[in-house]
Amino acid sequence: MKQDYQDLLKPEVINSVSGLSLIARVIVDGQLAGLHKSKRVRQGMEFSQYRGYEPGDDLRLLDWKMLARSGRYYIKQAEINTHVSVKFIVDASNSMEHREDGLSKTEYVRVLVATLAHLSIQQGDAVGLFALNDQQLQTLYTKTQKQHLNRLLLELLNIKSAGTWPENTVELEKLHERSQKELIFFITDLYEKNHELTNVVKRLKTSRNEVVLLHVTGQKEIEFDYKGTITFEDLEQGTRVKVNAKDAKSNYLKNLQNYFETLKNELLSHGIRYERFQLDRPLGEALQTFIKKRNNLQ
């Protein structure tokens, strides 16, 4: 059965982040500031328009006279353009087809990106999507219109994980809009051989943007919860290797912990944030934790 792109907006996940602000932490004129696109009212600013109240809006911006006249809640807006372009770069290599309990990383990422894009559009920011492997590059440039979200959802459904991460990512690195403040989410399972993914992430960082790496993993990858002799297959290269789970587990977990610590420190040194999402954890809960953590760090 063909999936409807609207199915990517899961009510239980949307409700988990409703009212939360996806604030972009960007450099503006040499000053570090927490910003997102908003229509705020300040003394002396010219009135722009009314709009209906939405959950999460600052109650101080309610127009009480309009409430008295109409019985409806309205926000009186003045134009302060702190517009942010929110871009999602998705790793569409074949390793993203890793599946646990019937759910692949690609399927998980579709809902993850759909939710963050919905939240961004609701807050007035522009959203764009770029998904790539060595066989194709899907490009949807940023727009703010709410109908643009439907196009993005459709593009998410069209992502086909295949091949490997491309060697040449020059086109991807030209996506910066130098005149706009940017929030870039790079979503990947970080399956790499020669730091090709982490190198791209680091090159995406500029003085005017925020880059966040969202690392998608499986529970078994993290806990190595296997028994007996297991044959692992490289989804991108097709090679196979047999491993005795009991003998390999201790060394695997130790190396994994060292990898995470090294990775986080390296990204932090470049001003890049890191967050890990795990397939078995409810996405709404994971997103809520992530966004609240972001807001507390601004």
Buried (B, 14 or more C-beta within 10 A) or exposed (E): EEEEBEEBBBEEBBEBBBEBBBBBBBBEEEEEBBBBBBBBBEEEEEEEEBEEBEEEBEEEBBBEEBEEEEEEBBBBBBEBEBBBBBBBBBBBBBBBBBBBEEBBBBBBBBBBBBBBBBBBBBBBBBBBBBBBBBEBBBBBBBBBEEEBBEBBBBBBBEBBBBBBBBEEBEEBEEBBBEEBBBBBBBBBBBBBEEEEBBEBBBEBBBEBBBBBBBBBBBBBBBBBEBEEEBEEEEBBEEEEEEBEBEEBBEEBEEEBEEEBEEBBEBBEEEBBBBBBBBBEBEBBEBBBEBBEEBBEEE
